[in-house]
Structure formats: structure tokens, C-alpha cells
Amino acid sequence: MTVTTSTQELQDEILKTVRKGQEAVVDAIQTWADAVQSVKPSLPDLNIPFTDQLLSAQRKFAEEALAAIAPLYTSEHAPSTKKAGTTAK
């Protein structure tokens, strides 16, 4: 057995363990959701007149937040969204 084989086997075992842990968490969440679904009261449908505007504002916020952190998870560098005059001294 070579070092490369041992390393690969260790990586495979770690990934297998992580997958099992993830499956256990998903199963627990599904069980919880099923339990809550069975006891939650039925709610009337809400017809809020400004829902589309609210969702649009939330989507814009999410897109701006993702754009701000994009350089952390991509090799591309997004332009800075910092306002002028806010540099630390």
C-alpha cells in the first residue's frame, strides 16, 4: 500500500462519513417537518397587495449580498461596492 493509496482511502472514508452525517441530518429534518405539518393549524391564504414589491426588494438584497462576497468564492474579482470615504484609518 502506497502513501497515495492510503491518502485516497482516508479521503474516501471521510467523505463517506460526511455523507452519512448529512443523510442523518436530512432524515431528522424530514421527520421534524412531517411532525410539524401534522399539528400546524391551517392558515388562510394571504393576499398582501405589496407582496411582489417586497419579494423584489428581497431578491435585490440577496443578489447584492452575493455580489459582495463573490470574490471570496470565485477567482474573478468583482468591483468593490464600498462607498467612497469609508476607508479605515
C-alpha positions as CSV (number, residue, x, y, z in Angstrom):
1,M,0.0,0.0,0.0
2,T,1.5,3.3,-1.0
3,V,1.1,6.7,0.6
4,T,-1.2,7.8,-2.3
5,T,-3.4,4.8,-1.8
6,S,-3.7,5.4,1.9
7,T,-4.4,9.1,1.4
8,Q,-7.1,8.2,-1.1
9,E,-8.7,5.6,1.2
10,L,-8.7,8.1,4.1
11,Q,-10.3,10.8,1.9
12,D,-12.9,8.2,0.7
13,E,-13.7,7.2,4.3
14,I,-14.0,10.9,5.4
15,L,-16.4,11.6,2.5
16,K,-18.4,8.5,3.3
17,T,-18.7,9.6,6.9
18,V,-19.7,13.1,5.9
19,R,-22.4,11.8,3.6
20,K,-23.8,9.5,6.3
21,G,-23.9,12.5,8.7
22,Q,-25.7,14.6,6.0
23,E,-28.2,11.9,5.4
24,A,-28.9,11.6,9.1
25,V,-29.5,15.4,9.3
26,V,-31.8,15.4,6.3
27,D,-33.8,12.5,7.8
28,A,-34.1,14.3,11.1
29,I,-35.3,17.5,9.4
30,Q,-37.8,15.5,7.3
31,T,-39.1,13.8,10.5
32,W,-39.4,17.1,12.2
33,A,-41.2,18.7,9.2
34,D,-43.6,15.8,9.0
35,A,-44.4,16.2,12.7
36,V,-44.9,19.9,12.5
37,Q,-47.0,19.6,9.4
38,S,-49.4,17.2,11.2
39,V,-50.0,19.6,14.1
40,K,-49.8,23.1,12.5
41,P,-53.1,24.9,12.1
42,S,-54.4,25.7,8.6
43,L,-53.9,29.3,7.8
44,P,-55.9,31.3,5.3
45,D,-54.2,32.4,2.1
46,L,-52.8,35.8,2.4
47,N,-53.3,38.3,-0.3
48,I,-51.0,41.2,0.5
49,P,-51.1,43.9,-2.1
50,F,-47.4,44.7,-2.0
51,T,-46.0,41.1,-1.9
52,D,-44.4,41.5,-5.4
53,Q,-42.6,44.6,-4.3
54,L,-41.4,43.0,-1.1
55,L,-40.1,39.9,-2.9
56,S,-38.4,42.1,-5.5
57,A,-36.6,44.1,-2.8
58,Q,-35.6,40.9,-1.0
59,R,-34.3,39.4,-4.3
60,K,-32.3,42.6,-5.0
61,F,-30.8,42.4,-1.4
62,A,-29.8,38.8,-1.9
63,E,-28.2,39.5,-5.3
64,E,-26.2,42.4,-3.8
65,A,-25.1,40.4,-0.8
66,L,-23.9,37.5,-3.1
67,A,-22.1,40.0,-5.3
68,A,-20.3,41.5,-2.3
69,I,-18.9,38.1,-1.3
70,A,-18.3,36.8,-4.8
71,P,-14.5,37.4,-4.6
72,L,-14.4,35.0,-1.7
73,Y,-15.6,32.0,-3.6
74,T,-14.5,32.8,-7.2
75,S,-11.3,33.5,-8.8
76,E,-12.8,36.5,-10.5
77,H,-12.6,39.8,-8.7
78,A,-15.9,41.7,-8.6
79,P,-15.7,45.5,-8.4
80,S,-15.9,46.9,-4.9
81,T,-19.3,48.1,-3.7
82,K,-17.8,50.1,-0.9
83,K,-18.9,53.7,-0.6
84,A,-16.4,56.5,-1.1
85,G,-14.9,57.9,2.1
86,T,-15.5,54.8,4.3
87,T,-11.9,53.5,4.4
88,A,-10.4,52.7,7.8
89,K,-7.6,54.9,9.1
